[in-house]
Amino acid sequence: MTEVSVSQMAIVPRQSRLPTITSTLVTTIRSAGHTCYCFRMVLRTHRTPAVKNVFVVGLDDFHRAQLETLPGAERYAFHPLFTYSEVKQQESFPVAWLLEQGMHILRAFSGHVDAVIGYWDFPVSTTLPTLRGGVDLPGPTLESVLKCEHKYWSRVLQAEVAAEHVPAFCAVDPFAKDPLQNVSLGFPFWLKPVKSVLSHLGFRIADRADFDEAIGHIRAEIHRYAEPFNVILEHAKQPPENAAEDGSHGIAESIISAGSQCTQEGYAFGGAVEVYGTIDSLRCGPPRSSFSRYQYPSSLLVRG
């Protein structure tokens, strides 16, 4: 709140009532037929909060409408940083262009960039750390994001802290002369790239024939994810033991269809982790391997 003090003089007929006003009377001067009131008036004005500029990578109409329903949305200006088509509907994911052009747009913006966010998975989720860092905004490091999104790296870290809850796994080089030779798991198992989207190129392997067929598909199509993902990896500091497993590699994992599968929503800020929702990820089909739907609240909370 801002206070501005000004001096004000009002001349009214003697018979008139002094208008009601929130002010401080300083002095009164009387003259023939009139009374002159001198007073100090305090104007109280509320400062309008500055609008925050939020850039959304791959913004589309559906998510813009959601953003505009948020409490206090009038305090934010949502700017598209590329369209959905530019980031998700190209023949190949243009990661290098997104990073270079995105940085140029953010740095050339005439106002203050207050946030850079995104709704989509790859390549949006993995480009956000670099884009934010380029304009000195806080957020997860690229390495912390990759520890969640690089399937092999993620399993290695999970096994270090909760080995009893992690399926057996091993890295797979689909371009090796005999990829199955280095697979340490018995049938059946899952085979998938270390980075993909919506389970693309993920296969349930029951025998050698399944494996050979899956390897053929992976060799033919993995470049769509491997090449842009490797551009992301070039910006990260990877541990030496994981560096060999780049985007052209896969991971084999034992079957984990039994039990409950849940998703926890939350955030980490200032070193503290806050979980605000636990959601069941329900599966269907004979092997219970196909995702069906999310359900909230989680049955885990009911049983607990």
C-alpha positions in Angstrom: 0.0 0.0 0.0 1.3 3.5 -0.9 0.4 6.6 1.0 0.6 10.0 -0.8 0.0 13.2 1.3 -1.3 16.3 -0.4 -2.7 19.6 0.9 -6.3 20.4 -0.1 -8.5 23.4 0.4 -12.3 23.3 0.2 -14.5 26.4 0.3 -18.1 25.7 1.2 -21.0 28.0 2.3 -21.3 28.5 6.0 -24.7 26.9 6.1 -23.5 23.7 4.3 -22.3 20.6 6.0 -18.7 19.7 5.5 -18.5 16.7 3.2 -17.4 13.5 4.9 -13.8 12.9 3.9 -11.0 10.8 5.5 -8.5 13.6 6.0 -6.8 15.6 8.7 -8.1 19.1 9.4 -5.2 21.5 9.5 -6.8 24.9 10.1 -10.1 26.8 9.6 -10.3 30.2 8.1 -13.6 32.1 8.3 -14.6 35.0 6.0 -17.8 36.7 5.2 -20.5 34.2 4.3 -18.0 31.3 3.9 -15.9 29.1 6.0 -12.6 27.9 4.5 -11.4 24.5 5.7 -7.7 23.7 5.1 -7.0 20.0 5.6 -4.4 17.4 4.7 -5.8 14.5 2.7 -4.1 11.1 2.7 -4.6 9.2 -0.5 -4.2 5.4 -0.1 -3.5 3.6 -3.2 -3.0 -0.2 -3.6 -0.1 -1.1 -5.8 -1.1 -3.5 -8.6 1.1 -6.6 -8.4 3.4 -6.9 -11.4 2.3 -9.4 -14.0 4.6 -12.5 -14.0 5.7 -13.7 -17.4 5.5 -17.5 -17.7 6.8 -19.2 -20.9 5.2 -22.5 -21.7 7.2 -24.9 -24.0 4.7 -26.4 -26.5 1.7 -24.5 -25.3 -1.6 -25.5 -26.9 -5.2 -24.2 -26.5 -6.2 -27.0 -24.1 -3.5 -26.3 -21.6 -3.8 -22.5 -22.0 -7.4 -22.9 -21.0 -6.4 -24.9 -17.9 -3.7 -22.3 -16.9 -6.3 -19.5 -17.2 -8.5 -21.2 -14.6 -5.8 -21.2 -11.9 -6.5 -19.0 -8.8 -4.8 -15.6 -9.5 -4.4 -16.3 -13.2 -4.9 -12.6 -13.9 -1.4 -12.0 -12.3 0.3 -14.1 -15.0 0.9 -13.7 -18.7 1.4 -17.1 -20.4 3.6 -17.0 -23.5 4.1 -19.9 -25.9 7.7 -21.0 -26.3 7.1 -23.0 -29.4 3.8 -24.7 -30.4 2.8 -28.2 -29.7 3.3 -29.1 -33.3 6.9 -27.7 -33.3 8.0 -29.8 -30.3 5.9 -33.0 -30.7 4.7 -33.5 -34.2 7.9 -33.4 -36.2 9.5 -36.2 -38.1 12.4 -36.0 -35.7 12.5 -34.2 -32.4 14.4 -30.9 -33.0 16.2 -30.7 -29.7 19.3 -28.7 -30.8 17.0 -26.1 -32.5 14.7 -26.0 -29.4 17.6 -25.2 -27.2 19.3 -22.7 -29.4 16.1 -20.9 -30.6 14.5 -21.1 -27.2 17.4 -19.5 -25.5 17.4 -16.7 -28.1 13.6 -16.0 -27.6 14.0 -15.9 -23.8 17.0 -13.6 -23.8 15.5 -11.3 -26.4 12.2 -10.9 -24.4 11.7 -7.2 -23.5 10.2 -8.0 -20.1 11.3 -10.2 -17.2 11.2 -13.9 -17.6 9.7 -15.3 -14.4 9.2 -19.0 -15.3 9.7 -21.5 -18.0 7.5 -24.6 -17.7 6.1 -27.4 -19.9 3.5 -30.1 -19.8 4.9 -32.6 -22.2 7.4 -35.5 -21.8 10.3 -35.8 -24.2 11.7 -33.6 -25.5 10.1 -30.9 -23.4 10.9 -32.3 -20.0 14.6 -32.8 -20.8 15.1 -29.4 -22.4 13.5 -27.4 -19.6 16.6 -27.5 -17.3 18.9 -26.0 -19.9 16.4 -23.4 -21.0 15.8 -22.3 -17.4 19.5 -22.3 -16.6 20.1 -20.0 -19.6 18.1 -17.2 -18.0 19.1 -17.9 -14.4 15.9 -19.4 -13.2 15.7 -22.0 -10.4 14.7 -25.6 -11.2 15.9 -29.2 -11.3 19.3 -29.7 -12.8 19.6 -31.6 -16.1 21.3 -34.4 -14.3 18.4 -34.8 -11.8 15.9 -35.0 -14.6 18.0 -37.5 -16.5 18.2 -39.7 -13.4 14.4 -40.1 -13.7 14.1 -40.2 -17.5 17.1 -42.4 -18.5 15.7 -45.8 -17.8 19.0 -47.5 -17.2 20.5 -44.7 -15.1 17.4 -44.5 -13.1 17.4 -48.3 -12.3 21.0 -48.1 -11.2 20.2 -45.4 -8.7 17.1 -47.2 -7.5 19.0 -50.4 -6.9 21.5 -48.5 -4.7 18.8 -47.3 -2.3 16.0 -49.9 -2.6 17.3 -53.0 -4.2 14.6 -55.2 -2.8 11.9 -53.2 -4.7 13.7 -53.0 -8.1 13.3 -55.6 -10.8 16.3 -57.4 -12.2 17.7 -55.4 -15.1 20.6 -55.1 -17.5 21.7 -52.9 -20.4 21.3 -54.1 -23.9 23.1 -53.0 -27.0 20.7 -53.7 -29.9 23.4 -53.2 -32.4 25.7 -55.8 -31.0 26.4 -58.9 -33.1 24.4 -61.0 -30.7 22.5 -58.7 -28.3 21.0 -61.6 -26.4 24.4 -63.0 -25.4 24.9 -60.2 -22.8 21.3 -60.3 -21.4 21.6 -61.7 -17.9 17.8 -62.3 -17.3 15.8 -65.3 -18.1 12.6 -65.3 -20.1 10.2 -63.6 -19.9 11.3 -60.0 -19.6 10.6 -56.5 -20.9 12.9 -55.0 -23.5 12.7 -51.2 -24.2 15.0 -48.3 -25.2 16.6 -46.3 -22.4 14.5 -43.4 -23.6 11.2 -43.5 -25.4 7.7 -42.1 -25.2 4.4 -43.8 -24.4 6.1 -47.3 -24.2 7.0 -47.1 -27.9 9.5 -49.9 -28.8 8.7 -51.7 -25.6 8.3 -55.4 -26.0 7.4 -58.4 -23.7 10.0 -61.1 -24.6 8.9 -64.7 -24.0 11.6 -66.4 -26.0 14.4 -66.0 -28.5 12.0 -65.5 -31.4 10.4 -62.6 -29.6 13.7 -61.1 -28.8 15.0 -61.3 -32.4 11.8 -59.7 -33.8 11.9 -56.9 -31.2 15.6 -56.2 -31.9 14.7 -55.8 -35.6 12.1 -53.1 -34.8 14.4 -51.4 -32.3 17.3 -51.2 -34.8 15.0 -49.7 -37.4 13.3 -47.1 -35.3 15.3 -46.2 -32.2 17.1 -43.4 -34.0 14.0 -41.2 -33.6 14.6 -41.0 -29.9 18.3 -41.9 -29.6 19.7 -39.0 -31.7 17.8 -36.1 -30.0 18.3 -37.8 -26.6 22.1 -37.9 -27.2 22.0 -34.2 -27.8 20.6 -33.8 -24.3 23.2 -36.1 -22.9 26.0 -34.0 -24.3 24.9 -31.2 -21.9 24.9 -33.5 -18.9 27.6 -34.7 -16.5 27.2 -38.5 -16.5 29.0 -40.9 -14.2 31.6 -42.8 -16.2 29.9 -46.2 -15.5 26.7 -45.0 -17.3 28.2 -43.0 -20.1 28.3 -45.9 -22.5 24.6 -46.5 -22.3 23.5 -43.6 -24.5 20.2 -43.2 -26.4 20.9 -46.0 -28.8 20.9 -48.6 -26.0 18.1 -50.5 -24.4 17.3 -52.1 -21.1 16.0 -55.5 -20.2 13.8 -55.8 -17.0 12.2 -58.7 -15.3 8.3 -58.7 -15.2 6.7 -56.7 -12.4 3.0 -57.0 -13.3 2.2 -58.3 -9.9 1.4 -55.9 -7.1 0.2 -52.3 -7.1 1.5 -49.6 -9.4 1.2 -46.1 -8.2 2.2 -42.6 -9.2 3.1 -40.0 -6.6 2.6 -36.3 -7.5 4.7 -33.7 -5.7 7.7 -31.4 -5.9 11.0 -30.7 -4.3 12.0 -27.2 -3.3 14.8 -26.0 -1.1 15.9 -29.5 -0.3 12.4 -30.5 1.0 10.2 -33.0 -0.8 6.4 -32.5 -0.7 4.0 -35.2 -2.0 0.5 -33.9 -2.5 -1.2 -36.9 -4.2 -0.9 -40.6 -4.6 -2.6 -42.1 -7.7 -3.2 -45.7 -8.7 -2.0 -46.6 -12.2 -4.4 -49.4 -13.2 -3.6 -52.0 -15.8 -5.7 -54.4 -17.8 -5.3 -57.4 -20.1 -4.3 -61.0 -19.3 -0.7 -60.2 -18.2 -1.9 -56.9 -16.6 0.7 -55.1 -18.7 -1.5 -52.6 -20.6 -2.2 -49.3 -18.9 -5.9 -48.7 -18.4 -6.4 -45.5 -16.3 -5.4 -43.4 -13.3 -7.6 -43.6 -10.2 -7.6 -41.1 -7.3 -7.5 -41.5 -4.4 -5.1 -44.4 -4.3 -6.3 -47.7 -2.8 -3.0 -47.7 -0.9 -4.2 -44.9 1.3 -7.5 -46.9 2.0 -5.6 -50.0 3.0 -3.1 -48.0 5.0 
